[in-house]
Amino acid sequence: MTVHVTIEMDEAVKAKLDAFSSARGRAAGELLVEAAELIAREHDALEAAIVEAEASLAAGKGIPHEEVVARLHARRARWTHAA
């Protein structure tokens, strides 16, 4: 089922959207639908990742915060010395 949605948009953003869609030979509405679908997929993937991470933590598979920080500091030190 298809529904129609009306949105408010700043004129400058609308002008950019129009230029973007024109350059690609696509309707602005098509691009907005594509963007909304992408946002929905990314949201679903994030929610699934959070559920998976919480299950991993509940199973005792987490890494202590102090160890994560130490690893990040070590990685940063390698990057700094490599540059």
DSSP file (Angstrom, degrees, kcal/mol; ACC not computed):
  #  RESIDUE AA STRUCTURE BP1 BP2  ACC     N-H-->O    O-->H-N    N-H-->O    O-->H-N    TCO  KAPPA ALPHA  PHI   PSI    X-CA   Y-CA   Z-CA
    1    1 A M              0   0    0      0, 0.0     2,-0.4     0, 0.0     0, 0.0   0.000 360.0 360.0 360.0 138.5    0.0    0.0    0.0
    2    2 A T        -     0   0    0      2,-0.0     2,-0.3     0, 0.0     0, 0.0  -0.870 360.0-169.4-107.1 138.6    1.3    3.5   -0.8
    3    3 A V        -     0   0    0     -2,-0.4     2,-0.4     2,-0.0     0, 0.0  -0.888  18.6-128.2-121.7 157.2    0.6    6.5    1.3
    4    4 A H        -     0   0    0     -2,-0.3     2,-0.4     2,-0.0    -2,-0.0  -0.886  23.7-167.3-106.0 137.1    1.2   10.2    0.5
    5    5 A V        -     0   0    0     -2,-0.4     2,-0.5     2,-0.0    -2,-0.0  -0.972  10.0-152.9-127.2 137.4    3.1   12.3    3.0
    6    6 A T        -     0   0    0     -2,-0.4     2,-0.3     2,-0.0    -2,-0.0  -0.935  19.6-176.6-108.6 131.4    3.5   16.1    3.2
    7    7 A I        -     0   0    0     -2,-0.5     2,-0.4     2,-0.0    -2,-0.0  -0.923  25.3-125.7-127.1 153.0    6.6   17.5    4.8
    8    8 A E        +     0   0    0     -2,-0.3     2,-0.3     0, 0.0    -2,-0.0  -0.807  34.7 178.0 -93.1 139.0    7.9   21.0    5.6
    9    9 A M        -     0   0    0     -2,-0.4    -2,-0.0     4,-0.0     5,-0.0  -0.999  34.1-106.1-145.6 138.3   11.3   21.7    4.2
   10   10 A D     >  -     0   0    0     -2,-0.3     4,-2.5     1,-0.1     5,-0.2  -0.337  32.8-122.8 -59.0 142.1   13.6   24.7    4.2
   11   11 A E  H  > S+     0   0    0      1,-0.2     4,-2.3     2,-0.2     5,-0.1   0.862 111.5  52.8 -58.8 -38.0   13.7   26.4    0.8
   12   12 A A  H  > S+     0   0    0      2,-0.2     4,-1.9     1,-0.2    -1,-0.2   0.891 110.3  47.3 -66.5 -39.2   17.5   26.1    0.6
   13   13 A V  H  > S+     0   0    0      2,-0.2     4,-2.7     1,-0.2    -2,-0.2   0.910 111.2  51.8 -67.1 -41.8   17.3   22.3    1.3
   14   14 A K  H  X S+     0   0    0     -4,-2.5     4,-2.7     1,-0.2    -2,-0.2   0.901 108.1  51.8 -61.5 -41.3   14.5   22.0   -1.3
   15   15 A A  H  X S+     0   0    0     -4,-2.3     4,-2.3     2,-0.2    -1,-0.2   0.907 111.1  47.5 -62.7 -41.3   16.6   23.8   -3.9
   16   16 A K  H  X S+     0   0    0     -4,-1.9     4,-2.8     2,-0.2    -2,-0.2   0.911 111.9  50.3 -65.0 -42.1   19.5   21.3   -3.2
   17   17 A L  H  X S+     0   0    0     -4,-2.7     4,-2.9     2,-0.2     5,-0.2   0.922 110.9  49.1 -61.2 -44.5   17.1   18.4   -3.4
   18   18 A D  H  X S+     0   0    0     -4,-2.7     4,-2.5     2,-0.2    -2,-0.2   0.916 113.2  46.4 -62.2 -43.8   15.8   19.6   -6.7
   19   19 A A  H  X S+     0   0    0     -4,-2.3     4,-2.3     2,-0.2    -2,-0.2   0.913 113.9  49.1 -64.7 -42.4   19.3   20.1   -8.1
   20   20 A F  H  X S+     0   0    0     -4,-2.8     4,-1.0     2,-0.2    -2,-0.2   0.930 114.5  43.9 -62.1 -47.7   20.4   16.7   -6.9
   21   21 A S  H  X>S+     0   0    0     -4,-2.9     5,-2.5     1,-0.2     4,-0.6   0.886 113.1  51.7 -68.6 -38.0   17.4   14.9   -8.3
   22   22 A S  H ><5S+     0   0    0     -4,-2.5     3,-1.0    -5,-0.2    -1,-0.2   0.913 106.6  53.5 -63.1 -42.9   17.6   16.8  -11.6
   23   23 A A  H 3<5S+     0   0    0     -4,-2.3    -1,-0.2     1,-0.3    -2,-0.2   0.771 114.4  42.7 -63.9 -25.1   21.3   15.9  -12.0
   24   24 A R  H 3<5S-     0   0    0     -4,-1.0    -1,-0.3    -3,-0.3    -2,-0.2   0.431 109.7-121.1-101.3  -1.1   20.4   12.3  -11.6
   25   25 A G  T <<5S+     0   0    0     -3,-1.0     2,-0.3    -4,-0.6    -3,-0.2   0.834  73.1 119.6  66.7  32.2   17.3   12.3  -13.8
   26   26 A R      < -     0   0    0     -5,-2.5    -1,-0.2    -6,-0.1    -2,-0.2  -0.911  69.5-101.3-128.3 154.6   15.1   11.2  -10.9
   27   27 A A     >  -     0   0    0     -2,-0.3     4,-1.6     1,-0.1     3,-0.4  -0.474  27.5-126.0 -72.8 144.8   12.1   12.7   -9.2
   28   28 A A  H  > S+     0   0    0      1,-0.2     4,-2.2     2,-0.2     5,-0.2   0.880 111.2  57.4 -58.4 -38.8   12.8   14.4   -5.8
   29   29 A G  H  > S+     0   0    0      1,-0.2     4,-2.3     2,-0.2    -1,-0.2   0.875 102.6  53.9 -60.5 -38.5   10.1   12.2   -4.3
   30   30 A E  H  > S+     0   0    0     -3,-0.4     4,-2.5     1,-0.2    -1,-0.2   0.910 109.2  48.5 -61.7 -42.3   11.8    9.0   -5.4
   31   31 A L  H  X S+     0   0    0     -4,-1.6     4,-2.4     2,-0.2    -2,-0.2   0.883 110.4  50.8 -66.7 -37.8   15.0   10.2   -3.7
   32   32 A L  H  X S+     0   0    0     -4,-2.2     4,-2.4     2,-0.2    -2,-0.2   0.897 110.6  48.9 -66.9 -39.5   13.2   11.0   -0.5
   33   33 A V  H  X S+     0   0    0     -4,-2.3     4,-2.5     2,-0.2    -2,-0.2   0.927 111.5  50.0 -63.5 -44.4   11.5    7.5   -0.5
   34   34 A E  H  X S+     0   0    0     -4,-2.5     4,-2.2     1,-0.2    -2,-0.2   0.907 111.4  48.8 -60.3 -42.5   14.9    5.9   -1.1
   35   35 A A  H  X S+     0   0    0     -4,-2.4     4,-2.4     2,-0.2    -1,-0.2   0.910 111.3  49.2 -64.4 -42.4   16.4    8.0    1.8
   36   36 A A  H  X S+     0   0    0     -4,-2.4     4,-2.3     1,-0.2    -2,-0.2   0.895 110.8  50.4 -65.2 -39.7   13.6    7.0    4.1
   37   37 A E  H  X S+     0   0    0     -4,-2.5     4,-2.4     2,-0.2    -1,-0.2   0.901 110.4  50.1 -64.1 -40.4   14.0    3.3    3.2
   38   38 A L  H  X S+     0   0    0     -4,-2.2     4,-2.7     2,-0.2     5,-0.2   0.921 110.0  50.0 -63.2 -44.7   17.7    3.5    3.9
   39   39 A I  H  X S+     0   0    0     -4,-2.4     4,-2.4     1,-0.2    -2,-0.2   0.916 111.3  49.4 -59.5 -43.8   17.1    5.2    7.3
   40   40 A A  H  X S+     0   0    0     -4,-2.3     4,-2.4     2,-0.2    -2,-0.2   0.914 112.0  47.5 -64.2 -43.1   14.6    2.4    8.2
   41   41 A R  H  X S+     0   0    0     -4,-2.4     4,-2.5     2,-0.2    -2,-0.2   0.921 113.0  48.3 -64.2 -43.5   17.0   -0.4    7.2
   42   42 A E  H  X S+     0   0    0     -4,-2.7     4,-2.4     2,-0.2    -2,-0.2   0.889 111.4  50.8 -64.6 -38.7   19.9    1.2    9.2
   43   43 A H  H  X S+     0   0    0     -4,-2.4     4,-2.7    -5,-0.2    -2,-0.2   0.933 110.9  48.3 -63.0 -46.0   17.6    1.6   12.2
   44   44 A D  H  X S+     0   0    0     -4,-2.4     4,-2.3     1,-0.2    -2,-0.2   0.904 112.0  49.5 -61.0 -41.8   16.5   -2.0   12.0
   45   45 A A  H  X S+     0   0    0     -4,-2.5     4,-2.3     2,-0.2    -1,-0.2   0.896 111.4  49.1 -65.2 -40.2   20.2   -3.1   11.7
   46   46 A L  H  X S+     0   0    0     -4,-2.4     4,-2.3     2,-0.2    -2,-0.2   0.928 110.6  50.0 -64.5 -45.1   21.2   -1.0   14.7
   47   47 A E  H  X S+     0   0    0     -4,-2.7     4,-2.2     1,-0.2    -2,-0.2   0.912 111.7  48.6 -59.9 -42.7   18.3   -2.4   16.8
   48   48 A A  H  X S+     0   0    0     -4,-2.3     4,-2.4     1,-0.2    -1,-0.2   0.896 110.5  51.2 -64.8 -39.8   19.4   -6.0   15.8
   49   49 A A  H  X S+     0   0    0     -4,-2.3     4,-2.6     2,-0.2    -1,-0.2   0.876 109.2  50.9 -64.9 -37.5   23.0   -5.2   16.7
   50   50 A I  H  X S+     0   0    0     -4,-2.3     4,-2.7     2,-0.2    -2,-0.2   0.921 110.3  48.5 -66.1 -43.9   22.0   -3.9   20.1
   51   51 A V  H  X S+     0   0    0     -4,-2.2     4,-2.1     2,-0.2    -2,-0.2   0.922 113.4  48.0 -61.1 -43.9   19.9   -7.0   20.9
   52   52 A E  H  X S+     0   0    0     -4,-2.4     4,-2.2     2,-0.2    -2,-0.2   0.910 112.3  48.6 -63.0 -43.1   22.9   -9.2   19.8
   53   53 A A  H  X S+     0   0    0     -4,-2.6     4,-2.5     2,-0.2    -2,-0.2   0.904 110.5  50.6 -65.3 -41.6   25.3   -7.1   21.9
   54   54 A E  H  X S+     0   0    0     -4,-2.7     4,-2.4     1,-0.2    -1,-0.2   0.895 110.8  49.4 -63.8 -39.2   23.1   -7.3   25.0
   55   55 A A  H  X S+     0   0    0     -4,-2.1     4,-1.5     2,-0.2    -1,-0.2   0.890 110.3  51.4 -65.6 -39.4   22.8  -11.1   24.6
   56   56 A S  H  <>S+     0   0    0     -4,-2.2     5,-2.6     2,-0.2     6,-0.3   0.914 111.3  46.9 -63.5 -43.6   26.5  -11.4   24.3
   57   57 A L  H ><5S+     0   0    0     -4,-2.5     3,-1.8     1,-0.2     5,-0.3   0.908 109.5  53.6 -64.3 -41.9   27.0   -9.3   27.4
   58   58 A A  H 3<5S+     0   0    0     -4,-2.4    -1,-0.2     1,-0.3    -2,-0.2   0.802 106.1  54.3 -63.2 -28.1   24.4  -11.4   29.3
   59   59 A A  T 3<5S-     0   0    0     -4,-1.5    -1,-0.3    -5,-0.1    -2,-0.2   0.381 121.7-109.3 -86.3   3.9   26.4  -14.5   28.2
   60   60 A G  T < 5S+     0   0    0     -3,-1.8    -3,-0.2    -5,-0.1    -2,-0.1   0.709  83.6 124.9  79.6  20.0   29.5  -13.1   29.8
   61   61 A K      < +     0   0    0     -5,-2.6    -4,-0.2    -6,-0.2    -3,-0.1   0.250  39.2 118.0 -96.4  12.7   31.2  -12.4   26.5
   62   62 A G        -     0   0    0     -5,-0.3    -9,-0.0    -6,-0.3     3,-0.0  -0.280  62.1-126.8 -77.5 164.1   31.9   -8.7   27.1
   63   63 A I        -     0   0    0     -2,-0.0     5,-0.1     2,-0.0    -2,-0.1  -0.951  33.8-108.5-109.5 128.4   35.2   -7.0   27.3
   64   64 A P    >>  -     0   0    0      0, 0.0     4,-1.9     0, 0.0     3,-0.6  -0.228  24.7-120.2 -57.5 144.7   35.8   -4.9   30.4
   65   65 A H  H 3> S+     0   0    0      1,-0.3     4,-2.6     2,-0.2     5,-0.2   0.881 111.9  56.3 -52.8 -44.7   35.8   -1.1   29.8
   66   66 A E  H 3> S+     0   0    0      1,-0.2     4,-2.2     2,-0.2    -1,-0.3   0.876 107.2  49.5 -59.6 -38.3   39.3   -0.7   31.1
   67   67 A E  H <> S+     0   0    0     -3,-0.6     4,-2.5     2,-0.2    -1,-0.2   0.898 109.8  50.8 -68.6 -40.3   40.6   -3.2   28.6
   68   68 A V  H  X S+     0   0    0     -4,-1.9     4,-2.4     2,-0.2    -2,-0.2   0.936 111.6  47.9 -61.1 -46.5   38.8   -1.5   25.7
   69   69 A V  H  X S+     0   0    0     -4,-2.6     4,-2.5     1,-0.2    -2,-0.2   0.914 111.3  50.7 -61.6 -43.7   40.3    1.9   26.7
   70   70 A A  H  X S+     0   0    0     -4,-2.2     4,-2.3    -5,-0.2    -1,-0.2   0.908 110.4  49.5 -61.8 -42.1   43.8    0.3   27.0
   71   71 A R  H  X S+     0   0    0     -4,-2.5     4,-2.5     2,-0.2    -1,-0.2   0.912 111.3  49.3 -62.5 -42.4   43.4   -1.2   23.5
   72   72 A L  H  X S+     0   0    0     -4,-2.4     4,-2.6     2,-0.2    -2,-0.2   0.902 110.7  49.7 -65.4 -40.5   42.3    2.1   22.0
   73   73 A H  H  X S+     0   0    0     -4,-2.5     4,-2.3     2,-0.2    -1,-0.2   0.905 111.5  49.3 -63.6 -41.0   45.2    4.0   23.7
   74   74 A A  H  X S+     0   0    0     -4,-2.3     4,-2.1     2,-0.2    -2,-0.2   0.910 111.6  48.6 -64.7 -41.8   47.7    1.4   22.3
   75   75 A R  H  X S+     0   0    0     -4,-2.5     4,-2.2     2,-0.2    -2,-0.2   0.922 111.1  49.9 -64.2 -43.7   46.2    1.7   18.8
   76   76 A R  H  X S+     0   0    0     -4,-2.6     4,-2.7     1,-0.2    -2,-0.2   0.904 108.9  52.7 -61.6 -40.9   46.4    5.5   18.9
   77   77 A A  H  X S+     0   0    0     -4,-2.3     4,-2.3     1,-0.2    -1,-0.2   0.898 108.6  50.1 -62.7 -40.0   50.0    5.3   20.0
   78   78 A R  H  X S+     0   0    0     -4,-2.1     4,-1.8     2,-0.2    -1,-0.2   0.910 111.9  48.1 -64.1 -41.0   50.8    3.0   17.1
   79   79 A W  H  X S+     0   0    0     -4,-2.2     4,-1.3     2,-0.2    -2,-0.2   0.914 111.8  49.7 -64.7 -42.5   49.1    5.4   14.7
   80   80 A T  H  < S+     0   0    0     -4,-2.7    -2,-0.2     1,-0.2    -1,-0.2   0.909 114.5  43.5 -64.1 -42.5   50.9    8.4   16.2
   81   81 A H  H  < S+     0   0    0     -4,-2.3    -1,-0.2     1,-0.2    -2,-0.2   0.774 111.2  55.4 -75.3 -26.2   54.3    6.7   15.9
   82   82 A A  H  <        0   0    0     -4,-1.8    -1,-0.2     1,-0.2    -2,-0.2   0.758 360.0 360.0 -76.6 -24.3   53.6    5.4   12.4
   83   83 A A     <        0   0    0     -4,-1.3    -1,-0.2    -3,-0.2    -2,-0.2   0.465 360.0 360.0 -80.9 360.0   52.9    8.9   11.1
